[in-house]
């Protein structure tokens, strides 16, 4: 009941290492980025061209389930939302590997692949007919815990620029996840960041604010064994984040020429929150 959110967690974690800190000016320039030499002639200190990062991400968030449809033994699924209301809260942990490259001084492309672990609590509020004519409807609440693991892969791009010590970056990325259902899940996450470039002693440091939109609304479909007898039940679930916008703060520091470490945390201001840790090796 929280499948698109799992994909989105991976995507958002991936974008954090898209903009590297400045490389040491003594490093020998690569062929990439194109137009890099022109930028250097104008006094612009470019990031190291290539990056390999390991991303850890944790996310807690509420999921909105707008409709559930169920069909038995090949029958067309019918909505059960008239007598059952569902909602879910989700805890996502993600570890993935990211590789990125600066194609132009302002354009970074990257790919990700990783694993995801998801725990959720789904609340089911059921309204049943009265036992006796004229009686009050019966209401029941069930809490269903579930766990899920899967794999995910995706592509993204970051466009970045700046003026003096200030910088701006916009990121969009898309991924597909295999979580054991009939179809792979797709998600697109878009983020904007604005912040400050500076120095801590002799080493580069950055700080930023960001806003992210999680376009992870999706239909989950699958089949399970009928608990009331032989045959199968086919289900279709329309779900997505209850609050698709998040807002955060982050910082990155480069203790050496080849290592950047970024930390990012934020909230949807409705009980949802995230934290990400992203070490990136650049060369």
Secondary structure as the mmCIF struct_conf table of DSSP 4:
data_model
#
loop_
_struct_conf.conf_type_id
_struct_conf.id
_struct_conf.beg_label_comp_id
_struct_conf.beg_label_asym_id
_struct_conf.beg_label_seq_id
_struct_conf.end_label_comp_id
_struct_conf.end_label_asym_id
_struct_conf.end_label_seq_id
HELX_RH_AL_P HELX_RH_AL_P1 UNK A 3 UNK A 15
TURN_TY1_P TURN_TY1_P1 UNK A 16 UNK A 17
BEND BEND1 UNK A 18 UNK A 19
HELX_LH_PP_P HELX_LH_PP_P1 UNK A 20 UNK A 21
STRN STRN1 UNK A 22 UNK A 22
HELX_LH_PP_P HELX_LH_PP_P2 UNK A 23 UNK A 24
TURN_TY1_P TURN_TY1_P2 UNK A 25 UNK A 26
BEND BEND2 UNK A 27 UNK A 27
HELX_LH_PP_P HELX_LH_PP_P3 UNK A 28 UNK A 30
BEND BEND3 UNK A 31 UNK A 31
HELX_LH_PP_P HELX_LH_PP_P4 UNK A 32 UNK A 32
BEND BEND4 UNK A 33 UNK A 33
STRN STRN2 UNK A 34 UNK A 34
TURN_TY1_P TURN_TY1_P3 UNK A 35 UNK A 35
HELX_RH_AL_P HELX_RH_AL_P2 UNK A 36 UNK A 41
TURN_TY1_P TURN_TY1_P4 UNK A 42 UNK A 43
HELX_LH_PP_P HELX_LH_PP_P5 UNK A 46 UNK A 46
STRN STRN3 UNK A 47 UNK A 47
HELX_LH_PP_P HELX_LH_PP_P6 UNK A 48 UNK A 48
BEND BEND5 UNK A 49 UNK A 49
STRN STRN4 UNK A 50 UNK A 72
TURN_TY1_P TURN_TY1_P5 UNK A 73 UNK A 74
HELX_LH_PP_P HELX_LH_PP_P7 UNK A 75 UNK A 77
STRN STRN5 UNK A 78 UNK A 79
TURN_TY1_P TURN_TY1_P6 UNK A 81 UNK A 83
STRN STRN6 UNK A 84 UNK A 104
TURN_TY1_P TURN_TY1_P7 UNK A 105 UNK A 106
STRN STRN7 UNK A 107 UNK A 128
BEND BEND6 UNK A 131 UNK A 132
TURN_TY1_P TURN_TY1_P8 UNK A 133 UNK A 134
HELX_LH_PP_P HELX_LH_PP_P8 UNK A 135 UNK A 137
STRN STRN8 UNK A 138 UNK A 163
TURN_TY1_P TURN_TY1_P9 UNK A 164 UNK A 165
STRN STRN9 UNK A 166 UNK A 178
BEND BEND7 UNK A 180 UNK A 183
STRN STRN10 UNK A 185 UNK A 200
TURN_TY1_P TURN_TY1_P10 UNK A 201 UNK A 202
STRN STRN11 UNK A 203 UNK A 215
STRN STRN12 UNK A 218 UNK A 225
TURN_TY1_P TURN_TY1_P11 UNK A 227 UNK A 228
BEND BEND8 UNK A 229 UNK A 231
STRN STRN13 UNK A 232 UNK A 241
BEND BEND9 UNK A 242 UNK A 243
STRN STRN14 UNK A 245 UNK A 256
TURN_TY1_P TURN_TY1_P12 UNK A 257 UNK A 258
STRN STRN15 UNK A 259 UNK A 267
BEND BEND10 UNK A 269 UNK A 271
STRN STRN16 UNK A 273 UNK A 282
#
